[in-house]
Amino acid sequence: EAGVAQSPRYKIIEKRQSVAFWCNPISGHATLYWYQQILGQGPKLLIQFQNNGVVDDSQLPKDRFSAERLKGVDSTLKIQPAKLEDSAVYLCASSFLGLTGELFFGEGSRLTVL
Amino acid sequence: TQLLEQSPQFLSIQEGENLTVYCNSSSVFSSLQWYRQEPGEGPVLLVTVVTGGEVKKLKRLTFQFGDARKDSSLHITAAQPGDTGLYLCAGVSGGGADGLTFGKGTHLIIQP
């Protein structure tokens, strides 16, 4: 079974530029999550989708971050404009049973904002 | 947002020693998960505990969920270098409205 795929693995941009990350969850997983993990800390939930609907985006900085999952499968997370404090690893995860089940994480996309 | 505090933040011990790491909160969780994360990879689920007082064993790892479902511990017996990693606990609130809340993790290094 293929795991959660994310791209790009690494991205370096300057502040005020934009960036987009892509995630393809495990086939059949209805729930998709985007987490932000700053170096040395645990992951922080940015947004949770159930199929193509948003379940929780309370911690998403909506003035600069946006995410979509148009067809209920893959998802894109965009940051525009980026700030220095956005430097982090952006992890995508999916699950079959939602929060009561196991979350399967991708390898993450490491963003460095200069 | 419910907070999970993990301790210690860093732990470096010799191979063969035993250790315990803790995950504490003032909030009640319907379930709690433990993940291990290695550098450059995403977290991988180790165990889910659901019932207060529950104890689960995974080879040399023993997980316990507190009676009040506010805290949990992970005990490793005879630690090995392969146990090195970031151990994260994550809790699910009763209503699930806050999503899966992660602690900051315990960075564990097992020296050969």
Interface residues (C-beta under 8 A of the other chain):
Chain A: V4 Y33 Y35 G40 Q41 G42 P43 K44 L45 Q48 V55 D56 Q59 L91 A93 G98 L99 T100 E102 L103 F104 F105 G106 E107 G108
Chain B: T1 Q6 S31 Q33 G40 E41 G42 P43 V44 L45 T48 L88 A90 V92 G96 A97 D98 G99 L100 T101 F102 G103 K104 G105 H107
